[in-house]
Amino acid sequence: MLIAGGVHGDEFEPMAAVRRLMRLLQPEELRGRVTLVPVVNEAAFRLGRRSAEDGLDLARTCPGRADGSITERTAHALSALIRTADFYIDLHTGGTRLRVLPLVGYTLHRDPAVLAAQRRMARAFGLPIIWGTSPNLDGRSLSVARDARVPAIYAEYHGGGGCDPAGVAAYVQGCLAVLAELGLIESTSPAARPEPLLVEDDRPGSGHMQVNHPAPCEGFFEPAVALGQQVRAGDLLGTVTDLLGDQIEPVHAAHTGVILVLHTFARVETGEGLVVVLETDRSPPSATTHLPEDAR
């Protein structure tokens, strides 16, 4: 099992969760090998940004190049590590610009055995939303896993630039639950959880959070909705305003569902994704977790 955090340098809960797993997991208790990487993208972390100094997004650069820029070299090293694994968990948040409802996701892999393993891992992880999406998005760590037929899941838990203790604890609990489910550690009695909201969407581009409801112009984004809110197609999601307030451009929901991702950094560029609406008529259960003491 490979568990990685910090693919983006401004996503801090995954880094803290992996460090905690490094203290909790005892080698003599493992039934196999667990590789833990708390900060994949150290160059971006040192800048406090999503990307390193070359401006490339690591999650769009895989499998990278051994002789390339810093991000391309990091992508090459991460891709090599993924190919050595039997299973992979990639931990994320919305970083400093987005907030995301807690979810665990996977690609709708064409190999039924890989897809079944991913579904099993996602359910064991225990977050309130499970999201299966198009397998055809390239450049990502999960696309490397896809091509190597390594069952892989990713997780998202809020964001905003801080380090939410609840997110850290949920990630620790989720990783331990997956390890137990796969038999790598001793299984414990799991806490009772509500049935998750499961959405699988194989349309091209599903799962690409950064392109939904693009900003119509450069300016100041003021959301009119909250994370987790139910909206209907045509509802106002927010407005983008120029610096003096002379130009105000509304952004309306393209479809009905739940606000899954919300751009919370007010400054936006033209075309930047502002909101992701998860198409569903059901609200997800609460993200509140009941944690054993050893996962806190």
Beta strands, then each sheet from edge to edge (+ up, - down):
strand 1: 2-4
strand 2: 35-37
strand 3: 88-92
strand 4: 98-100
strand 5: 103-107
strand 6: 129-133
strand 7: 152-156
strand 8: 197-201
strand 9: 219-223
strand 10: 230-231
strand 11: 236-241
strand 12: 248-252
strand 13: 257-263
strand 14: 267-268
strand 15: 275-278
sheet 1: 2+ 1+ 3+ 7+ 5- 6- 8-
sheet 2: 4+ 13- 10+
sheet 3: 4+ 13- 15+
sheet 4: 12+ 11- 9+ 14-
end
